[in-house]
Amino acid sequence: MVICLFQFVGQHIFSDGGPNGAVPTGNLHYYLLALAIQVRHWCGLAPCWQTDPPEFLAIGQVVGAKVVIHGGGKEHYTPAGDDGAADTRYTQLQRNRNWGYVFNGSIHIPLFGGHHQRRLQALCGLDIHKAGLGRGIHIPEIVLDELLHPFYLPGFKAERDHRRGVDLFLRGAVHAQLVRCAISHREIGQSEFFVSTGHRPVVGGTGIGGVIRLCNLALEGQAAMVHSAGSAITHQGGSLMSNTHKTINPATEEVLETYALMSRQEAEGIIEQTHHAFLGWRKTAFSERADILRKTAKLIRERQNDYAALMTREMGKTLAEGKQECELCAAICEFTAEQGPKELADETRELQGGRAVVSYQPQGVIYGIQPWNFPLYQVIRYSAANLMAGNTVLLKHAANVWGMALEVEKLYRDAGMPEHAFRTLLIDHDVSDAIIEHKLVRGVTLTGSPNAGRAVAQRAAKVLKKTVLELGSNDAYLVLADADVQKAAKICVQGRTYNAGQTCVAAKRFVVVESVYEEFRDACLAEMKKLTFGDPTSSETRMGPMAREDLRDGLHEQVRKSLDAGATCSLGGEIPAGKGYFYPPTVLENVAPGQPAYDDELFGPVAALIKVRDADEAMRVANDSIYGLGGGIFSANEGEAVRLARDEFDTGMVNINGYNLAQPNLPFGGVKESGYGREHGGFGMHEFVNVKAVMVTQS
């Protein structure tokens, strides 16, 4: 659990220079402003501030850096190599006893009072006495930069949404356990509040005067509750304090359903049931499993109108795109049923003095953590392969598509799958962490962001479990000098805006050689201007809303930062007025390193145009990315394009003169920070099996 405890001190919390107006010097400007909680609440003391702030405690946990816990005396406060600067820091610490700071790569936090230390130890599970005051504790939970950015001084400026006048942001890390907040000191009032995302508060301090508006950015659909002056204000999405979650129609902003979250005990009970189902399912014949998958495909086609409508309501894709997704899922089930018996059949190998058999044996319960962008496909992609292999499957779906998550469970059950062979878990991230580590779960597969992949892989690695990760990307599509430019522009726009641009293998960066750049740019703009966005239930609409408000606002922030860094906007780039989480087709030019449009994944309908000299530079730019999922090449020289794709493109998939989504018969997956492992094409059926060698010695 990533926790940082910190005191927010009234209107002095963010002065122009530092706490209480002090201008920090040296390394003291790295104040630990990232996280906060009112520890008196945890310690069972008076929950409200009176006249003077009470004594608080603080603790931080960081990956790649040590957390140094200090007592109240100077002897515990002098880091090695401090060069005599401890007096200044100690004086500063005494003035503001609850502030931590970063020095020499370590976070230094003061703790005062044995009673509070013991209480904190009991609550956090941290053995303070065993660690020893003044010693470093290495806790692999979260990256240092993530913890500190953007909360350091001097020159600190609270992040602010000027369009809506929001002064308080809650930012969750992968598990929504790290919550970051920025408050404009000019707006701080005196009402006390704390915010909770689970069974205990994770942020505390003084609130802003007036209404507190929360932005659910990066909280993975989890809810937050603000408690102010004895009353509770529930943030959109429902309060986890009440163990419920609401799904929202992104086109209308209307509440669709309210779901009850499962407790850890309920989830662990389902694991036991799914493991029990495995004991029988693993012994079934390939033909029986294949028949059930064929029935699954049949039911998907029969229910495609209902499934497409549910996708449209929950995450905003058009009805046409939802039906296409259903057809892809049916094809995956049929391919798996047809090829599974061949892929999983025993193989005979030579053995000196005998013979050998290689057998692909199922392992047990496989846990899938899946995103919202393709609510049915993301689940079918991993579950069909694993069920065919004889494993049983658990699903944690994104919270905004829990309706589809429950429908998939019903789908498999109606197709004849044994009871509990596939189960959906409506759980939060804390419970999910426990599922990963559960002894009966044998493997974990995740589709999500690189940060989510790191967190899940790290937790699984602690208990030596295999993972398969399909993560983000920033796919480059190369338009070479001999390309059919008009065709390339049309296909690139299709690849950028399909599913409102919310596709991991979307065409995101258009890398165009300068000899055809202007022609391509003009054709691209013309195609983007043809797109209609709006009501996703209308047959006239080409592009629906983005799936959540925080996703739309995060995309707009990436566009804004790219423009601030030198990019230019040739189309779109403004959030439209009215209901719904819509974002217009947008084209950015002059995109260069250092801009989010070049460096990061823009998960929405924003095309980034990059001009290059020739094919060599185009390939260099394409590979100049932390990601490596997909990409594309447009060229009249098909042979040379194939050579570049095979030998030079550092990705898992490459399109030539076209754009294709996942194909049932071809491997799907990436390299670098796009993850590892492969699905589809028979490869997914081998990811979570025990490849067993049986050696028979013959006399």
C-alpha positions in Angstrom: 0.0 0.0 0.0 1.5 3.3 -1.1 0.7 5.8 1.6 2.1 9.2 2.5 0.8 10.9 5.6 1.1 14.7 5.6 -0.4 17.7 7.3 -2.2 20.4 5.3 -1.9 23.6 7.5 -4.8 26.0 6.7 -4.1 28.8 4.3 -0.3 28.4 4.8 -0.3 25.1 2.9 1.0 26.6 -0.3 2.6 30.0 0.2 4.6 31.6 -2.6 7.9 30.1 -1.4 7.3 27.3 1.0 5.4 26.3 4.1 4.6 29.3 6.3 6.1 31.5 3.7 9.6 30.2 4.1 11.7 30.1 1.0 13.4 26.7 0.9 17.0 26.5 0.1 19.2 23.7 -1.3 17.6 20.3 -1.5 14.8 21.5 0.8 12.9 22.7 -2.2 11.9 19.1 -2.8 9.1 19.1 -0.3 7.1 16.0 -0.2 3.8 17.6 -1.3 2.4 14.7 -3.2 0.1 13.0 -0.7 -1.7 13.7 2.5 -3.9 12.3 5.3 -5.2 13.4 8.6 -3.4 11.0 10.9 -5.4 11.9 13.9 -8.4 10.3 12.3 -6.4 7.1 11.8 -5.1 7.2 15.4 -8.5 7.5 16.8 -8.0 11.0 18.1 -10.2 14.1 17.6 -11.2 14.1 13.9 -11.5 17.9 13.6 -9.0 20.7 13.9 -9.7 23.3 16.5 -7.5 26.3 16.8 -4.0 25.0 16.4 -3.1 22.1 14.1 -2.4 18.9 16.2 0.7 16.8 15.9 0.8 14.7 12.7 2.9 11.9 11.5 4.2 11.3 8.0 5.5 8.3 6.0 6.2 7.8 2.3 7.0 4.8 0.2 8.9 5.0 -3.1 10.4 2.6 -5.6 14.0 3.3 -6.6 14.5 5.5 -3.5 14.7 4.9 0.2 12.3 6.2 2.8 14.3 7.5 5.8 12.2 7.8 8.9 13.4 10.4 11.4 12.7 10.9 15.1 12.5 14.3 16.7 16.2 14.8 17.4 19.0 16.1 15.2 20.9 12.8 15.7 18.3 11.1 13.6 18.3 13.8 11.0 21.7 13.9 9.4 21.9 11.8 6.2 25.2 10.5 5.1 27.1 13.0 3.0 25.1 15.9 4.2 28.1 18.2 4.2 27.1 20.0 7.3 23.7 21.2 5.9 21.7 19.3 8.5 21.3 22.3 10.8 19.4 24.2 8.2 17.2 21.3 7.5 16.7 20.5 11.1 15.6 24.1 11.8 13.2 24.0 8.9 11.9 20.6 10.1 11.3 21.9 13.6 9.4 24.8 12.2 7.2 22.5 10.2 7.5 19.2 11.9 5.3 17.3 9.5 7.0 18.2 6.2 9.2 15.6 4.4 11.7 16.4 1.8 13.9 14.5 -0.7 17.7 14.4 -0.3 20.2 12.3 -2.2 17.5 10.2 -3.7 15.8 9.4 -0.4 12.6 10.7 1.1 13.1 12.0 4.6 10.1 12.1 6.8 9.8 13.0 10.5 8.0 10.9 13.1 7.3 12.1 16.6 6.0 10.2 19.6 6.2 6.5 20.3 2.5 6.1 20.7 1.9 7.5 17.2 4.6 5.3 15.8 3.1 2.2 17.4 -0.4 3.1 16.2 0.9 3.8 12.7 2.8 0.5 12.7 -0.4 -1.3 13.5 -2.4 0.5 10.8 0.1 0.3 8.0 1.8 -3.0 8.7 5.2 -1.2 8.8 7.6 -2.4 11.4 9.1 0.9 12.3 11.1 -0.4 15.2 12.7 -3.2 13.2 13.6 -0.7 10.5 15.0 1.7 12.9 14.7 5.4 13.0 17.1 7.1 10.5 17.5 4.0 8.4 16.4 3.5 4.9 13.4 1.3 4.0 13.2 0.1 0.4 9.6 -0.4 -0.7 9.0 -1.3 -4.4 5.7 0.4 -5.0 5.8 3.5 -7.1 8.3 5.5 -9.2 9.8 8.5 -7.5 9.0 10.9 -10.3 5.3 9.8 -10.2 5.3 10.6 -6.4 6.8 14.0 -6.7 5.6 15.5 -9.9 4.3 18.2 -10.0 4.6 18.9 -6.3 8.0 20.5 -5.8 9.2 24.0 -5.0 10.1 26.7 -5.7 7.9 28.0 -8.4 5.1 25.5 -7.5 1.9 26.2 -9.3 -1.2 24.2 -8.6 -2.6 22.4 -11.6 -5.9 24.0 -12.5 -8.7 23.3 -15.0 -9.4 26.9 -16.1 -12.4 25.8 -18.2 -14.3 24.6 -15.2 -12.5 26.4 -12.4 -11.5 23.2 -10.6 -9.0 23.8 -7.8 -8.7 20.3 -6.4 -7.6 17.3 -8.4 -7.4 13.8 -7.1 -5.0 11.7 -9.1 -4.8 8.0 -8.6 -1.9 5.8 -9.5 -2.4 2.4 -11.0 -4.2 1.1 -8.0 -5.9 4.3 -7.1 -4.0 4.0 -3.8 -1.6 6.8 -4.5 -3.8 9.9 -4.6 -2.2 13.2 -5.5 -3.8 16.6 -4.9 -3.0 20.1 -5.9 -4.8 23.1 -4.2 -4.5 26.7 -5.2 -3.5 28.4 -1.9 -5.5 31.5 -2.8 -8.7 29.5 -2.8 -8.3 27.5 0.4 -11.0 27.9 3.0 -11.2 26.7 6.6 -13.6 23.8 6.3 -12.0 20.5 7.0 -12.4 17.6 4.6 -10.9 14.3 3.8 -11.3 12.1 0.7 -11.7 8.4 0.7 -11.5 5.8 -2.1 -11.9 2.7 0.0 -12.5 1.7 3.6 -10.3 4.4 5.0 -9.4 8.0 4.1 -6.4 8.6 1.8 -6.3 12.4 1.6 -7.0 14.9 4.3 -6.6 18.6 4.9 -8.4 21.9 4.5 -10.8 22.3 1.7 -11.5 24.9 -0.9 -14.2 27.4 -0.2 -17.5 26.6 -1.9 -18.1 23.4 -3.8 -15.3 20.9 -4.0 -15.2 19.4 -7.5 -13.3 16.2 -8.1 -11.7 15.0 -11.3 -11.6 11.2 -11.5 -8.4 11.3 -13.6 -6.5 8.0 -13.6 -8.6 6.5 -10.8 -9.5 3.6 -13.1 -13.2 4.2 -12.6 -13.0 4.2 -8.8 -15.1 6.6 -6.9 -14.2 9.2 -4.3 -16.1 10.7 -1.4 -15.5 14.1 0.1 -16.5 14.6 3.7 -16.9 18.2 4.7 -18.3 19.6 7.9 -19.9 16.3 8.8 -21.6 15.8 5.5 -20.6 13.6 2.6 -20.5 14.6 -1.0 -20.3 11.7 -3.3 -18.3 12.0 -6.5 -19.6 10.8 -9.8 -19.1 7.1 -9.9 -20.5 6.4 -6.5 -18.8 6.1 -3.1 -16.6 3.1 -2.4 -17.4 3.8 1.3 -20.8 2.4 0.5 -19.3 -0.4 -1.7 -21.2 0.7 -4.8 -20.2 1.9 -8.3 -22.3 3.6 -10.9 -21.8 3.3 -14.6 -22.3 6.5 -16.7 -23.4 6.9 -20.3 -20.6 8.9 -21.9 -22.9 10.4 -24.5 -25.6 11.7 -22.2 -23.8 11.7 -18.8 -26.8 9.8 -17.3 -26.3 7.1 -14.7 -27.0 3.6 -16.1 -26.6 1.2 -13.3 -25.4 0.9 -9.7 -23.3 -2.2 -8.9 -22.3 -3.5 -5.5 -18.6 -4.3 -5.1 -17.6 -7.7 -4.0 -15.6 -8.0 -0.8 -12.3 -9.7 -0.6 -14.0 -12.7 1.1 -16.6 -13.0 -1.6 -13.9 -12.8 -4.3 -11.8 -15.4 -2.6 -14.8 -17.7 -2.4 -15.3 -17.3 -6.2 -11.6 -18.3 -6.7 -12.3 -21.5 -4.7 -15.3 -22.2 -6.9 -13.4 -21.5 -10.1 -10.5 -23.8 -9.0 -13.0 -26.5 -8.2 -14.5 -26.1 -11.7 -11.0 -26.5 -13.1 -10.5 -29.9 -11.5 -13.3 -31.2 -13.7 -12.8 -29.0 -16.8 -9.2 -30.0 -17.2 -10.2 -33.6 -17.9 -12.7 -32.8 -20.6 -12.0 -33.7 -24.2 -10.8 -31.1 -26.7 -13.9 -31.8 -28.8 -16.2 -30.9 -25.9 -14.4 -27.6 -25.3 -14.5 -26.8 -29.0 -18.3 -27.5 -29.2 -18.9 -25.0 -26.3 -16.8 -22.4 -28.1 -18.7 -22.9 -31.3 -21.9 -22.4 -29.3 -20.4 -19.3 -27.8 -19.8 -17.9 -31.3 -23.4 -18.7 -32.3 -24.8 -16.9 -29.3 -22.6 -13.8 -29.9 -24.0 -13.5 -33.4 -27.6 -14.0 -32.2 -27.1 -11.3 -29.4 -25.0 -8.9 -31.4 -27.6 -6.2 -31.4 -28.0 -6.3 -27.7 -24.3 -6.4 -27.1 -23.6 -3.5 -29.4 -26.3 -1.4 -27.7 -24.8 -2.2 -24.3 -21.3 -1.2 -25.5 -22.7 2.1 -26.9 -24.4 2.9 -23.6 -21.5 2.0 -21.4 -18.5 3.3 -23.3 -19.8 5.2 -26.3 -18.7 3.3 -29.4 -21.1 3.5 -32.4 -23.6 0.7 -32.9 -21.8 -0.3 -36.2 -18.5 -0.6 -34.4 -20.1 -2.7 -31.7 -21.5 -5.2 -34.2 -18.1 -5.4 -35.9 -16.6 -6.2 -32.5 -19.1 -9.0 -32.0 -18.3 -10.5 -35.4 -14.6 -10.5 -34.5 -15.3 -12.2 -31.2 -17.4 -14.9 -32.9 -14.5 -15.5 -35.4 -12.0 -15.9 -32.5 -14.2 -18.5 -30.8 -14.5 -20.4 -34.1 -10.8 -20.3 -34.9 -10.0 -21.4 -31.3 -12.4 -24.3 -31.6 -11.0 -25.4 -34.9 -7.3 -25.0 -34.2 -7.2 -25.7 -30.5 -7.1 -29.5 -30.7 -4.2 -29.3 -33.1 -2.3 -26.6 -31.1 -2.7 -28.5 -27.9 -2.2 -32.1 -29.1 0.7 -34.1 -27.6 3.9 -34.2 -29.7 6.2 -37.2 -30.0 10.0 -36.4 -29.8 13.0 -38.6 -30.1 14.8 -39.8 -27.0 17.9 -41.9 -26.9 17.0 -45.3 -25.6 13.3 -44.7 -25.7 10.7 -42.1 -26.7 9.4 -38.8 -25.4 6.0 -37.0 -25.3 5.6 -33.2 -25.1 2.2 -32.5 -23.5 0.4 -29.1 -23.1 -1.3 -29.4 -19.7 -3.6 -26.8 -18.2 -2.5 -25.1 -15.0 -5.5 -23.8 -13.3 -7.2 -20.5 -12.7 -6.1 -17.6 -15.0 -6.9 -14.1 -13.9 -7.6 -11.4 -16.6 -7.6 -7.7 -15.9 -9.2 -6.0 -18.9 -9.9 -2.4 -20.2 -13.1 -0.8 -21.5 -12.2 0.1 -25.1 -13.4 -3.2 -26.6 -15.6 -4.5 -23.8 -16.4 -7.9 -25.4 -13.3 -8.5 -27.5 -10.8 -7.9 -24.7 -12.4 -10.7 -22.7 -12.9 -13.2 -25.5 -9.4 -12.7 -26.6 -7.8 -14.3 -23.5 -10.7 -16.3 -22.1 -11.4 -18.4 -25.3 -7.8 -19.5 -25.6 -7.5 -20.4 -21.9 -10.7 -22.2 -21.7 -9.8 -24.2 -24.8 -6.5 -25.1 -23.1 -8.4 -26.5 -20.1 -7.9 -23.6 -17.7 -10.7 -21.8 -15.9 -10.9 -18.0 -16.0 -11.5 -15.0 -13.8 -12.3 -11.5 -15.1 -11.8 -8.1 -13.6 -13.2 -5.7 -16.1 -13.0 -1.9 -16.2 -15.6 -0.5 -13.9 -17.4 1.5 -16.5 -18.3 -1.6 -18.5 -19.4 -3.9 -15.7 -22.7 -4.6 -17.5 -20.8 -6.3 -20.3 -18.6 -8.1 -17.8 -21.7 -9.8 -16.3 -23.0 -10.5 -19.8 -19.9 -12.4 -20.8 -20.3 -14.6 -17.7 -23.9 -15.3 -18.8 -22.7 -15.9 -22.4 -20.3 -18.7 -21.4 -22.8 -20.2 -19.0 -25.6 -20.3 -21.7 -23.1 -21.8 -24.2 -22.7 -24.8 -21.9 -19.6 -23.9 -19.9 -19.5 -25.6 -16.5 -20.7 -23.6 -13.6 -17.9 -21.3 -12.3 -15.5 -22.1 -15.2 -15.7 -18.4 -16.1 -16.5 -15.8 -13.4 -16.6 -12.0 -13.3 -15.3 -10.2 -10.2 -16.8 -6.7 -9.5 -13.9 -5.6 -7.3 -11.6 -2.7 -6.6 -7.8 -2.5 -6.9 -7.1 -3.5 -3.4 -9.0 -6.8 -3.8 -7.5 -7.3 -7.2 -4.0 -7.2 -5.6 -5.1 -10.0 -3.3 -6.4 -12.0 -6.3 -3.1 -11.8 -8.1 -1.3 -13.2 -5.0 -3.8 -15.9 -4.2 -2.3 -19.4 -4.2 -5.0 -20.8 -6.5 -4.4 -18.2 -9.3 -1.8 -19.6 -11.6 -1.3 -16.8 -14.1 -2.3 -13.2 -14.8 -3.0 -11.4 -18.1 -3.5 -7.7 -18.4 -4.4 -5.2 -21.1 -3.8 -1.6 -20.0 -1.2 1.1 -19.5 2.5 0.5 -19.0 2.2 1.7 -15.4 -0.6 -0.8 -14.8 1.6 -3.5 -16.4 4.5 -2.7 -14.2 2.3 -2.8 -11.0 0.7 -6.1 -12.0 3.9 -7.7 -13.2 5.7 -6.7 -10.0 3.0 -8.1 -7.7 2.8 -11.3 -9.7 6.6 -11.6 -9.7 6.7 -11.5 -5.9 4.8 -14.8 -5.9 6.5 -16.1 -9.1 3.5 -16.1 -11.4 3.7 -15.7 -15.1 2.1 -12.6 -16.7 1.1 -11.7 -20.2 0.9 -7.9 -20.8 -0.6 -6.0 -23.7 0.1 -2.4 -23.0 0.0 1.0 -24.7 1.5 2.1 -27.9 2.2 5.1 -30.2 2.0 3.4 -33.5 3.8 5.1 -36.4 2.5 4.8 -40.0 5.2 5.7 -42.6 4.1 7.4 -45.8 7.1 7.0 -48.2 7.8 8.9 -51.4 6.3 6.3 -53.7 3.1 5.8 -51.7 -0.4 6.2 -53.0 -0.9 9.4 -50.9 -4.7 9.7 -51.2 -5.2 6.0 -50.2 -2.7 6.4 -47.4 -4.4 9.5 -46.0 -7.8 7.8 -46.1 -6.5 4.6 -44.3 -4.5 6.6 -41.8 -7.6 8.6 -40.8 -9.6 5.4 -40.5 -6.9 3.9 -38.3 -6.7 7.0 -36.1 -10.4 7.6 -35.5 -11.8 4.1 -35.3 -13.5 3.6 -31.9 -13.0 7.4 -31.3 -9.2 6.7 -31.4 -9.4 4.6 -28.3 -7.5 1.6 -29.7 -4.1 0.3 -28.7 -3.1 -0.4 -32.3 -4.5 2.8 -33.7 -2.5 4.7 -36.2 -1.2 7.5 -34.0 1.9 9.1 -35.6 1.9 9.8 -39.3 5.5 9.9 -40.4 5.6 11.4 -43.9 8.6 12.1 -46.2 8.8 15.7 -47.1 8.4 15.2 -50.9 4.7 14.2 -50.3 4.1 15.8 -46.9 1.9 18.7 -48.1 -0.2 16.4 -50.3 -0.7 14.0 -47.5 -1.5 16.7 -45.0 -4.1 18.3 -47.2 -5.7 14.9 -47.9 -5.6 14.0 -44.2 -7.3 17.2 -43.2 -10.0 16.7 -45.9 -10.7 13.1 -44.6 -10.8 14.3 -40.9 -13.2 17.1 -41.8 -15.7 14.5 -43.3 -16.0 12.7 -39.9 -19.3 13.3 -38.1 -19.2 12.8 -34.3 -22.1 12.8 -31.9 -24.9 10.5 -31.0 -23.4 7.0 -31.2 -26.8 5.4 -31.7 -27.3 7.3 -35.0 -26.4 5.5 -38.2 -25.1 8.8 -39.5 -22.5 9.1 -36.8 -18.9 8.0 -37.6 -17.4 8.7 -34.1 -19.0 8.6 -30.7 -17.8 10.1 -27.4 -14.8 9.1 -25.5 -15.5 6.6 -22.8 -15.1 8.8 -19.7 -14.8 12.5 -18.9 -11.4 12.1 -17.3 -10.1 10.4 -20.4 -11.4 13.2 -22.6 -9.9 15.8 -20.4 -6.6 14.0 -20.1 -6.3 13.8 -23.9 -7.0 17.5 -24.2 -4.3 18.2 -21.7 -1.9 16.2 -23.8 -2.9 18.3 -26.8 -2.5 21.5 -24.9 1.0 20.5 -23.6 2.0 19.6 -27.2 0.9 23.0 -28.4 2.8 24.7 -25.6 5.9 22.8 -26.6 5.8 23.9 -30.3 3.2 21.8 -32.1 0.5 23.5 -34.2 -3.2 22.6 -34.4 -4.5 22.4 -38.0 -8.0 21.0 -37.0 -10.0 20.5 -33.9 -8.3 20.7 -30.5 -11.2 22.2 -28.6 -13.7 20.5 -26.3 -17.2 21.1 -27.7 -19.9 22.5 -25.5 -22.8 20.5 -24.4 -23.5 17.1 -22.8 -21.3 14.1 -23.4 -17.5 13.4 -23.3 -16.9 14.3 -27.0 -13.6 15.3 -28.6 -13.4 16.4 -32.2 -11.1 14.9 -34.9 -7.8 16.8 -34.3 -4.7 17.2 -36.4 -1.4 18.4 -35.0 1.6 19.4 -37.1 5.2 20.3 -36.2 5.2 17.4 -33.8 8.6 16.8 -32.3 10.4 15.0 -29.4 9.5 16.4 -26.0 5.8 16.7 -26.9 3.2 14.3 -25.6 2.0 13.8 -29.2 5.5 12.5 -30.1 6.5 10.7 -26.9 3.3 9.4 -25.4 0.2 7.6 -26.3 -2.7 9.8 -27.2 -5.7 7.6 -26.7 -8.3 9.6 -28.7 -8.9 11.0 -32.2 -5.7 13.1 -32.5 -3.4 12.6 -35.4 0.2 13.7 -35.1 2.0 14.6 -38.3 5.8 14.4 -38.5 7.8 15.5 -41.5 11.0 13.6 -42.4 13.6 13.7 -45.1 13.5 10.2 -46.4 12.7 6.5 -45.7 15.7 6.1 -43.4 14.7 9.0 -41.2 11.1 7.8 -41.2 12.2 4.4 -39.8 14.4 6.1 -37.2 11.4 8.2 -36.0 9.1 5.2 -36.0 11.4 3.3 -33.7 12.1 6.4 -31.6 9.5 5.3 -29.0 9.3 3.5 -25.7 6.5 1.5 -27.3 6.5 -1.3 -29.8 3.0 -2.7 -30.5 2.1 -2.0 -34.1 2.8 0.3 -37.1 2.4 0.6 -40.8 4.2 1.4 -44.1 2.7 2.9 -47.3 4.8 2.3 -50.4 4.5 1.1 -54.0 7.5 -1.1 -53.5 5.9 -3.9 -51.6 9.1 -6.0 -51.4 11.1 -3.2 -49.8 8.2 -2.4 -47.5 8.1 -6.1 -46.3 11.9 -6.0 -45.8 11.6 -2.8 -43.6 8.7 -4.3 -41.7 10.4 -7.6 -41.0 14.0 -6.4 -40.4 13.7 -2.8 -39.2 10.4 -2.1 -37.5 10.8 -2.7 -33.8 7.2 -3.7 -33.1 5.1 -6.8 -32.8 2.9 -6.1 -35.8 3.2 -4.1 -39.0 0.6 -3.3 -41.7 1.6 -2.6 -45.3 -0.6 -0.4 -47.5 -3.6 -1.0 -45.2 -4.9 -0.9 -41.6 -6.0 -4.1 -39.8 -7.2 -4.7 -36.3 -6.6 -8.0 -34.5 -6.9 -11.2 -36.6 -7.8 -14.5 -35.1 -5.2 -16.4 -37.0 -2.2 -14.0 -36.4 -0.2 -13.3 -33.3 -1.1 -10.2 -31.3 1.3 -8.4 -29.0 4.2 -6.1 -28.7 7.7 -5.4 -27.4 9.4 -2.8 -25.2 6.9 -0.9 -23.1 4.0 -2.4 -25.1 4.4 -5.6 -23.1 5.2 -9.2 -23.7 3.5 -12.4 -24.6 1.2 -13.2 -27.6 -2.4 -13.8 -28.1 -4.4 -15.1 -31.1 -3.0 -17.3 -33.9 -2.7 -20.3 -31.5 0.0 -18.6 -29.5 -2.4 -17.5 -26.7 -3.3 -21.1 -26.1 0.3 -21.9 -25.1 0.8 -18.9 -22.7 -0.6 -20.5 -19.6 -0.1 -24.2 -20.1 2.5 -26.5 -18.5 4.7 -27.7 -21.4 5.5 -31.1 -19.9 8.1 -33.5 -21.1 7.3 -37.2 -20.5 10.4 -39.4 -21.1 10.0 -43.2 -21.6 13.1 -45.3 -21.4 12.7 -48.6 -23.3 14.7 -51.7 -22.5 
